[in-house]
């Protein structure tokens, strides 16, 4: 497309990144000038190239004007993503002539001559190539040539007017090397997109973007995580649960453990999340796996996100208790995800959960454990709010969610490092207690928002034949303290007969 093929002023064009288009409310308004700002390494060049490549794929002429990088460097960036820049004009305004001492002026200020030559070179190139999409990289070089803010602002306004008469959609890149309080570019540009890159105390750097302004467009505000991968930038729009409501049947379904179903008032309700809370090794993961297998046996799909242990370890441990996961993984009914939170942002994790639900048809999700997820991202502010939004989204999709949360200590004073009880629709509490010179386990349903749950405390056991839930421990007092007093004759479960009581 050239100047002879004028676009409608309200037409929206893609940035080349569908998720970024979603953040922008549908893309960029055509024939406008936009500011893409961020520190070096934040991803400006990659996004700019994707913008031009999208235009080239649609038969539009693209122009990359560079004052800071060479055409060879840009070509190398594209090659690293397996892109070809064929069909995109690369115009270098800085060349070897600028190094020739004979070309320097003695009467006029060098900056005035260079600035005039730079602007003239831009206009000549645009008139020659007649592009629909233009990238100007970067404004920091133009700022240095302008010497002071008034001349700089006038030049930007002149360029903006010039591009508008040529029906160009322009991305102007800026590395934010000016005074952080200087926002005059923001007032000139039709839209402003800011990229940020921050280093963590441990793990990979985090990248995020924010739309500062976009005239005449309702965009998605706030910060959105993104990553640069081979193949370009992947953006993870901030999850807003209220935008993803779906009708579903809130029926009760079984956990696969009959007595646990009775404790919960009939089972688990679809569209709710259940917190499995207790010390390490008490049976939280095993219970979550059993619930997931029961969902699969009903013909559903399940996704299990592992933060603590590896997939081979989990498969071996489940198989030892009579729960073979391998056939379900091979059939696609069960998806196991090994998550390295040091390399993953909260936005990317939420995006993976969404993909499992919306693209893979998953109706059961387990997150094991929240401790690793929260501890591995100590620098991430408002992580609990993001978790709340994700759980609300899963509930509104009719997904049954299991959350595993470990507690410190074994018996006696057992504490949680974070209180997530207010986020949960149901809570199953696990405890160790001592009796008859042995260590036993107890389970109790302490909360259920949708069913009248039992208030009893029952013995809990795990053996080679699976999970067992015993009779209420009526003859014990102080089970949850870890050191109960025995008041009667209730028989205790034996490990080898665990399956019999379930």
ABEGO torsion letter per residue (X at the ends): XBAABBBBAABBBBAGBAAAAAAAGGEBBBGBBBBBBEBBGAGAAAAAAAAAAAAAAAGBBBBBBBAABBAAAAAAAAAAAGBBABGBBBBBABBAAAABAAABBAABBAAAAAAAAAAAAAAAAAAAAGBABBBBOBAAAAAAAAGBAAAAAAAAAAAAAAAAAAGBBBBBBBAGABBAABAAAAAABABBBBBBBBBBABEBBBBBBBBABBBGBBBBBEBBBBBBBBGEBBBBBBBBAAABBBBBBABBBBAGBAAAAAAAGGEBBBGBBBBBBEBBGAGAAAAAAAAAAAAAAAGBBBBBBBAABBAAAAAAAAAAAGBBAAAAAAAGABBBBBBBAAABBAAAAAAAAAAAAAAAGBABBBBOBAAAAAAABAABBGAAAAAAAAAAAAAAAGBBBBBBBBBBEABEBBBBABBAAAABABBBBBBBBBBGGBBBBBBBBABBAABBBBABBBBBBBBAAEBBBBBBBAABBGAAAGBBBBABABBBBBAAAAAAAX
